[in-house]
Amino acid sequence: MKEKTVKHEYKTCPRCGTGFECKAGTILQCQCYGIVLPEKVQRHIEQTYRDCLCRQCLLQLQMTEKTDNTGN
């Protein structure tokens, strides 16, 4: 039986320029797995960027939204 090989993509974050490995084919191992973004942030990302963002940028956007909502 032939094993299925999942290919991962090496990408450059369009927000900060950092290189990272996108594992969308194995989502549980992807660097973005587990990050929950508010709908407003998701829309901003979709409208602003054409590709995946790195984990650090996703976390920064997530924190920016939390800070904006608390008024800090």
N, CA, C and O atoms as a GROMACS GRO file, in nm:
protein
  288
    1MET      N    1   0.084  -0.118   0.000
    1MET     CA    2   0.000   0.000   0.000
    1MET      C    3   0.088   0.125   0.000
    1MET      O    4   0.185   0.133   0.076
    2LYS      N    5   0.055   0.218  -0.083
    2LYS     CA    6   0.133   0.341  -0.097
    2LYS      C    7   0.091   0.442   0.011
    2LYS      O    8  -0.027   0.469   0.029
    3GLU      N    9   0.192   0.496   0.082
    3GLU     CA   10   0.164   0.596   0.185
    3GLU      C   11   0.142   0.732   0.122
    3GLU      O   12   0.212   0.770   0.027
    4LYS      N   13   0.046   0.804   0.175
    4LYS     CA   14   0.018   0.938   0.127
    4LYS      C   15   0.114   1.035   0.196
    4LYS      O   16   0.124   1.037   0.319
    5THR      N   17   0.184   1.114   0.118
    5THR     CA   18   0.277   1.212   0.172
    5THR      C   19   0.210   1.349   0.173
    5THR      O   20   0.164   1.398   0.069
    6VAL      N   21   0.206   1.409   0.290
    6VAL     CA   22   0.148   1.542   0.302
    6VAL      C   23   0.258   1.645   0.280
    6VAL      O   24   0.362   1.642   0.346
    7LYS      N   25   0.235   1.732   0.187
    7LYS     CA   26   0.334   1.836   0.157
    7LYS      C   27   0.302   1.961   0.236
    7LYS      O   28   0.187   2.002   0.248
    8HIS      N   29   0.406   2.020   0.288
    8HIS     CA   30   0.392   2.145   0.360
    8HIS      C   31   0.456   2.254   0.274
    8HIS      O   32   0.546   2.228   0.195
    9GLU      N   33   0.408   2.375   0.293
    9GLU     CA   34   0.460   2.487   0.216
    9GLU      C   35   0.545   2.578   0.303
    9GLU      O   36   0.509   2.607   0.417
   10TYR      N   37   0.655   2.624   0.249
   10TYR     CA   38   0.734   2.726   0.316
   10TYR      C   39   0.686   2.859   0.262
   10TYR      O   40   0.687   2.883   0.141
   11LYS      N   41   0.645   2.946   0.353
   11LYS     CA   42   0.588   3.074   0.313
   11LYS      C   43   0.661   3.188   0.382
   11LYS      O   44   0.734   3.168   0.479
   12THR      N   45   0.639   3.306   0.331
   12THR     CA   46   0.689   3.427   0.393
   12THR      C   47   0.567   3.507   0.437
   12THR      O   48   0.477   3.534   0.358
   13CYS      N   49   0.565   3.545   0.563
   13CYS     CA   50   0.453   3.621   0.618
   13CYS      C   51   0.444   3.755   0.547
   13CYS      O   52   0.542   3.830   0.544
   14PRO      N   53   0.328   3.787   0.488
   14PRO     CA   54   0.315   3.914   0.418
   14PRO      C   55   0.310   4.035   0.511
   14PRO      O   56   0.321   4.149   0.466
   15ARG      N   57   0.293   4.012   0.639
   15ARG     CA   58   0.286   4.122   0.737
   15ARG      C   59   0.424   4.161   0.790
   15ARG      O   60   0.454   4.279   0.803
   16CYS      N   61   0.508   4.060   0.822
   16CYS     CA   62   0.637   4.091   0.886
   16CYS      C   63   0.758   4.039   0.808
   16CYS      O   64   0.871   4.078   0.838
   17GLY      N   65   0.736   3.953   0.710
   17GLY     CA   66   0.846   3.903   0.629
   17GLY      C   67   0.916   3.780   0.684
   17GLY      O   68   1.013   3.733   0.624
   18THR      N   69   0.869   3.726   0.796
   18THR     CA   70   0.928   3.607   0.856
   18THR      C   71   0.890   3.483   0.776
   18THR      O   72   0.776   3.471   0.730
   19GLY      N   73   0.984   3.392   0.759
   19GLY     CA   74   0.955   3.266   0.692
   19GLY      C   75   0.898   3.166   0.791
   19GLY      O   76   0.936   3.164   0.909
   20PHE      N   77   0.806   3.083   0.744
   20PHE     CA   78   0.747   2.981   0.828
   20PHE      C   79   0.696   2.867   0.743
   20PHE      O   80   0.683   2.880   0.621
   21GLU      N   81   0.667   2.755   0.808
   21GLU     CA   82   0.616   2.638   0.738
   21GLU      C   83   0.466   2.628   0.760
   21GLU      O   84   0.420   2.618   0.874
   22CYS      N   85   0.390   2.630   0.652
   22CYS     CA   86   0.245   2.616   0.657
   22CYS      C   87   0.213   2.467   0.644
   22CYS      O   88   0.255   2.401   0.549
   23LYS      N   89   0.139   2.415   0.739
   23LYS     CA   90   0.105   2.273   0.738
   23LYS      C   91  -0.047   2.255   0.728
   23LYS      O   92  -0.106   2.175   0.801
   24ALA      N   93  -0.108   2.328   0.638
   24ALA     CA   94  -0.253   2.321   0.623
   24ALA      C   95  -0.300   2.180   0.590
   24ALA      O   96  -0.414   2.143   0.620
   25GLY      N   97  -0.213   2.100   0.528
   25GLY     CA   98  -0.247   1.961   0.496
   25GLY      C   99  -0.253   1.873   0.620
   25GLY      O  100  -0.313   1.765   0.617
   26THR      N  101  -0.191   1.917   0.728
   26THR     CA  102  -0.192   1.848   0.857
   26THR      C  103  -0.224   1.955   0.961
   26THR      O  104  -0.138   1.994   1.040
   27ILE      N  105  -0.347   2.002   0.960
   27ILE     CA  106  -0.386   2.121   1.035
   27ILE      C  107  -0.352   2.115   1.183
   27ILE      O  108  -0.323   2.218   1.242
   28LEU      N  109  -0.354   1.998   1.244
   28LEU     CA  110  -0.322   1.988   1.386
   28LEU      C  111  -0.176   2.020   1.415
   28LEU      O  112  -0.139   2.044   1.530
   29GLN      N  113  -0.092   2.020   1.311
   29GLN     CA  114   0.049   2.053   1.327
   29GLN      C  115   0.083   2.192   1.272
   29GLN      O  116   0.197   2.237   1.282
   30CYS      N  117  -0.016   2.258   1.216
   30CYS     CA  118   0.009   2.389   1.156
   30CYS      C  119   0.036   2.493   1.263
   30CYS      O  120  -0.020   2.486   1.372
   31GLN      N  121   0.119   2.588   1.232
   31GLN     CA  122   0.158   2.692   1.327
   31GLN      C  123   0.041   2.780   1.369
   31GLN      O  124   0.049   2.846   1.473
   32CYS      N  125  -0.064   2.783   1.294
   32CYS     CA  126  -0.179   2.867   1.329
   32CYS      C  127  -0.285   2.791   1.409
   32CYS      O  128  -0.381   2.851   1.457
   33TYR      N  129  -0.269   2.661   1.422
   33TYR     CA  130  -0.369   2.580   1.491
   33TYR      C  131  -0.388   2.628   1.636
   33TYR      O  132  -0.291   2.650   1.708
   34GLY      N  133  -0.511   2.642   1.676
   34GLY     CA  134  -0.542   2.680   1.813
   34GLY      C  135  -0.557   2.829   1.837
   34GLY      O  136  -0.599   2.870   1.945
   35ILE      N  137  -0.523   2.910   1.739
   35ILE     CA  138  -0.538   3.054   1.755
   35ILE      C  139  -0.681   3.091   1.714
   35ILE      O  140  -0.724   3.065   1.602
   36VAL      N  141  -0.753   3.151   1.807
   36VAL     CA  142  -0.891   3.192   1.781
   36VAL      C  143  -0.892   3.343   1.762
   36VAL      O  144  -0.853   3.420   1.850
   37LEU      N  145  -0.937   3.384   1.646
   37LEU     CA  146  -0.941   3.527   1.614
   37LEU      C  147  -1.086   3.574   1.606
   37LEU      O  148  -1.171   3.505   1.550
   38PRO      N  149  -1.114   3.690   1.661
   38PRO     CA  150  -1.248   3.747   1.648
   38PRO      C  151  -1.282   3.769   1.501
   38PRO      O  152  -1.194   3.786   1.417
   39GLU      N  153  -1.409   3.769   1.471
   39GLU     CA  154  -1.454   3.785   1.333
   39GLU      C  155  -1.400   3.913   1.270
   39GLU      O  156  -1.366   3.915   1.151
   40LYS      N  157  -1.393   4.020   1.347
   40LYS     CA  158  -1.342   4.148   1.297
   40LYS      C  159  -1.197   4.134   1.250
   40LYS      O  160  -1.160   4.189   1.146
   41VAL      N  161  -1.116   4.062   1.325
   41VAL     CA  162  -0.976   4.041   1.289
   41VAL      C  163  -0.967   3.951   1.166
   41VAL      O  164  -0.885   3.975   1.077
   42GLN      N  165  -1.048   3.848   1.161
   42GLN     CA  166  -1.049   3.759   1.044
   42GLN      C  167  -1.081   3.838   0.917
   42GLN      O  168  -1.016   3.819   0.814
   43ARG      N  169  -1.181   3.925   0.924
   43ARG     CA  170  -1.218   4.006   0.807
   43ARG      C  171  -1.103   4.099   0.766
   43ARG      O  172  -1.074   4.114   0.648
   44HIS      N  173  -1.038   4.159   0.866
   44HIS     CA  174  -0.924   4.248   0.838
   44HIS      C  175  -0.813   4.172   0.765
   44HIS      O  176  -0.758   4.220   0.666
   45ILE      N  177  -0.781   4.052   0.814
   45ILE     CA  178  -0.676   3.971   0.752
   45ILE      C  179  -0.715   3.935   0.609
   45ILE      O  180  -0.633   3.947   0.518
   46GLU      N  181  -0.838   3.891   0.589
   46GLU     CA  182  -0.886   3.853   0.455
   46GLU      C  183  -0.880   3.970   0.357
   46GLU      O  184  -0.847   3.951   0.240
   47GLN      N  185  -0.911   4.090   0.405
   47GLN     CA  186  -0.914   4.207   0.318
   47GLN      C  187  -0.776   4.268   0.294
   47GLN      O  188  -0.755   4.337   0.195
   48THR      N  189  -0.682   4.242   0.385
   48THR     CA  190  -0.552   4.307   0.378
   48THR      C  191  -0.442   4.220   0.318
   48THR      O  192  -0.353   4.271   0.251
   49TYR      N  193  -0.448   4.088   0.342
   49TYR     CA  194  -0.339   3.999   0.301
   49TYR      C  195  -0.391   3.890   0.208
   49TYR      O  196  -0.507   3.849   0.216
   50ARG      N  197  -0.304   3.846   0.120
   50ARG     CA  198  -0.342   3.743   0.023
   50ARG      C  199  -0.298   3.603   0.065
   50ARG      O  200  -0.333   3.505  -0.001
   51ASP      N  201  -0.223   3.591   0.174
   51ASP     CA  202  -0.170   3.461   0.214
   51ASP      C  203  -0.169   3.450   0.366
   51ASP      O  204  -0.205   3.544   0.437
   52CYS      N  205  -0.128   3.335   0.413
   52CYS     CA  206  -0.122   3.308   0.557
   52CYS      C  207  -0.026   3.403   0.627
   52CYS      O  208   0.074   3.447   0.570
   53LEU      N  209  -0.058   3.433   0.752
   53LEU     CA  210   0.032   3.510   0.838
   53LEU      C  211   0.102   3.414   0.932
   53LEU      O  212   0.051   3.306   0.962
   54CYS      N  213   0.219   3.453   0.979
   54CYS     CA  214   0.292   3.370   1.074
   54CYS      C  215   0.222   3.373   1.210
   54CYS      O  216   0.139   3.460   1.236
   55ARG      N  217   0.256   3.278   1.294
   55ARG     CA  218   0.193   3.265   1.425
   55ARG      C  219   0.210   3.393   1.508
   55ARG      O  220   0.116   3.437   1.574
   56GLN      N  221   0.329   3.451   1.506
   56GLN     CA  222   0.355   3.571   1.585
   56GLN      C  223   0.264   3.686   1.543
   56GLN      O  224   0.210   3.757   1.628
   57CYS      N  225   0.246   3.704   1.415
   57CYS     CA  226   0.158   3.812   1.367
   57CYS      C  227   0.012   3.784   1.404
   57CYS      O  228  -0.061   3.875   1.444
   58LEU      N  229  -0.030   3.659   1.392
   58LEU     CA  230  -0.167   3.624   1.432
   58LEU      C  231  -0.189   3.654   1.580
   58LEU      O  232  -0.292   3.708   1.618
   59LEU      N  233  -0.092   3.618   1.663
   59LEU     CA  234  -0.104   3.644   1.806
   59LEU      C  235  -0.104   3.794   1.836
   59LEU      O  236  -0.177   3.840   1.924
   60GLN      N  237  -0.023   3.870   1.762
   60GLN     CA  238  -0.020   4.016   1.782
   60GLN      C  239  -0.156   4.077   1.745
   60GLN      O  240  -0.206   4.163   1.818
   61LEU      N  241  -0.213   4.034   1.634
   61LEU     CA  242  -0.344   4.086   1.593
   61LEU      C  243  -0.451   4.046   1.693
   61LEU      O  244  -0.542   4.124   1.723
   62GLN      N  245  -0.441   3.926   1.744
   62GLN     CA  246  -0.535   3.879   1.846
   62GLN      C  247  -0.526   3.966   1.972
   62GLN      O  248  -0.629   4.005   2.027
   63MET      N  249  -0.406   3.996   2.015
   63MET     CA  250  -0.386   4.077   2.135
   63MET      C  251  -0.427   4.223   2.112
   63MET      O  252  -0.481   4.286   2.203
   64THR      N  253  -0.403   4.275   1.994
   64THR     CA  254  -0.443   4.412   1.961
   64THR      C  255  -0.594   4.426   1.973
   64THR      O  256  -0.644   4.525   2.025
   65GLU      N  257  -0.666   4.327   1.925
   65GLU     CA  258  -0.812   4.329   1.932
   65GLU      C  259  -0.858   4.322   2.078
   65GLU      O  260  -0.951   4.393   2.116
   66LYS      N  261  -0.794   4.239   2.159
   66LYS     CA  262  -0.831   4.228   2.300
   66LYS      C  263  -0.804   4.360   2.372
   66LYS      O  264  -0.885   4.404   2.454
   67THR      N  265  -0.691   4.424   2.341
   67THR     CA  266  -0.657   4.550   2.403
   67THR      C  267  -0.755   4.659   2.361
   67THR      O  268  -0.796   4.740   2.444
   68ASP      N  269  -0.793   4.662   2.233
   68ASP     CA  270  -0.888   4.760   2.184
   68ASP      C  271  -1.023   4.746   2.252
   68ASP      O  272  -1.090   4.846   2.280
   69ASN      N  273  -1.064   4.624   2.279
   69ASN     CA  274  -1.194   4.599   2.341
   69ASN      C  275  -1.197   4.632   2.490
   69ASN      O  276  -1.304   4.656   2.545
   70THR      N  277  -1.082   4.632   2.555
   70THR     CA  278  -1.078   4.663   2.698
   70THR      C  279  -1.051   4.810   2.723
   70THR      O  280  -1.062   4.858   2.836
   71GLY      N  281  -1.017   4.882   2.617
   71GLY     CA  282  -0.992   5.025   2.630
   71GLY      C  283  -0.855   5.060   2.682
   71GLY      O  284  -0.830   5.175   2.718
   72ASN      N  285  -0.764   4.964   2.686
   72ASN     CA  286  -0.627   4.988   2.733
   72ASN      C  287  -0.540   5.033   2.620
   72ASN      O  288  -0.421   5.059   2.640
   0.00000   0.00000   0.00000
